[in-house]
Amino acid sequence: MTENYSPPKVWTWDNESGGHFANVNRPISGATHEKELSVGKHPLQLYSLATPNGMKITIMLEELLAMGHDEAEYDAWLIRIGDGDQFSSGFVGINPNSKIPALIDQSTKPHTRVFESGAILMYLAEKFGALIPTDHATRTECLNWLFWQMGSAPYLGGGFGHFYAYAPEKWEYPINRFAMEVKRQLDVLDKHLENNKMMAGKEYSIADIAIWAWYGQLALGRQYEAAEFLDVKSYNNVQEWAHNIDARPEVQRGRKVNKITGDLEMQLHERHHSSDFETKTQDKRHKENE
Ligand SMILES: N[C@@H](CCC(=O)N[C@@H](CS)C(=O)NCC(=O)O)C(=O)O
């Protein structure tokens, strides 16, 4: 970024703009290469990576399975977005927007494709009649917060996270602007959670799963190494809610699926069977290869 930049009349694509993800970002959509997606035997086929958006879905699926919904059995295939897997012809066929997560439900005829993490959470909640309140008023409150998350997190990830952690240099203006907004959002959550145990009231729901994946993890110090900068510990109600959700075994399992960074015992690159958590995390794989 140059000082005193004045935009040209017509924007043109500068391949060398720098920063994380510059190699996969393009101003055009569509496939860059022909490649079919792998398909497993379970009803649900998930194509994803354990980013906050990806982990919402694996947490939801682990919650559904723990409740006894066997039809929520899933194969989780790894999409390495840093390598451009989201631009394969197969992936673009199920999500023309080339972003993880994307899901195929093979139990319907014809198969159903679902993309956008909020839409996937709603699809699964409605399909199984779980983790979404049934009375209209509480359901509406759940959807208020689910859509709040979908609209708000781009300021956290694409705004604050990008400029604080990923941009080629630290620029004060965007960091200030997005830090202010993220702190305002944390305050919105903190005030709501003062009088509500969970986002939609008393019961844990898809709104909690969606918001926890972004803001809960931020509060727990797992995002952008920004815990001190944003003083996340000062949001006491968010802290309590985030720790409560983090303690759920289903959340702990869901966090591991399609994870390719961090501690080896937390990384389950692909999940095809519930026993994979015991036998196929990367620490076990490394031991096998020793
Ligand atoms: N609104 C979408 C956002 C999905 C999204 O941004 N996914 C990112 C990873 S968290 C991605 O796939 N990025 C790849 C790319 O931009 O090429 C959702 O919630 O599903």
The ligand as an SDF file (V2000), in Angstrom:
LIG
                    3D

 20 19  0  0  0  0  0  0  0  0999 V2000
  -20.2130  -16.7140    4.4320 N   0  0  0  0  0  0  0  0  0  0  0  0
  -19.4760  -17.9150    4.1770 C   0  0  0  0  0  0  0  0  0  0  0  0
  -18.0010  -17.6140    4.3320 C   0  0  0  0  0  0  0  0  0  0  0  0
  -17.1520  -18.8140    4.0390 C   0  0  0  0  0  0  0  0  0  0  0  0
  -15.6800  -18.4470    3.9660 C   0  0  0  0  0  0  0  0  0  0  0  0
  -15.3160  -17.2590    3.9620 O   0  0  0  0  0  0  0  0  0  0  0  0
  -14.8280  -19.4650    3.8950 N   0  0  0  0  0  0  0  0  0  0  0  0
  -13.3960  -19.2160    3.7980 C   0  0  0  0  0  0  0  0  0  0  0  0
  -12.6750  -19.9450    4.9270 C   0  0  0  0  0  0  0  0  0  0  0  0
  -13.3060  -19.4380    6.5040 S   0  0  0  0  0  0  0  0  0  0  0  0
  -12.8800  -19.7710    2.4810 C   0  0  0  0  0  0  0  0  0  0  0  0
  -13.2850  -20.8140    2.0370 O   0  0  0  0  0  0  0  0  0  0  0  0
  -11.9620  -19.0460    1.8520 N   0  0  0  0  0  0  0  0  0  0  0  0
  -11.3700  -19.4890    0.6150 C   0  0  0  0  0  0  0  0  0  0  0  0
  -11.2860  -18.3830   -0.3770 C   0  0  0  0  0  0  0  0  0  0  0  0
  -11.6860  -17.2510   -0.0830 O   0  0  0  0  0  0  0  0  0  0  0  0
  -10.8100  -18.6500   -1.4890 O   0  0  0  0  0  0  0  0  0  0  0  0
  -19.9010  -19.0030    5.1540 C   0  0  0  0  0  0  0  0  0  0  0  0
  -20.2040  -18.6580    6.2940 O   0  0  0  0  0  0  0  0  0  0  0  0
  -19.9440  -20.1790    4.7800 O   0  0  0  0  0  0  0  0  0  0  0  0
  1  2  1  0
  2  3  1  0
  2 18  1  0
  3  4  1  0
  4  5  1  0
  5  6  2  0
  5  7  1  0
  7  8  1  0
  8  9  1  0
  8 11  1  0
  9 10  1  0
 11 12  2  0
 11 13  1  0
 13 14  1  0
 14 15  1  0
 15 16  2  0
 15 17  1  0
 18 19  2  0
 18 20  1  0
M  END
$$$$
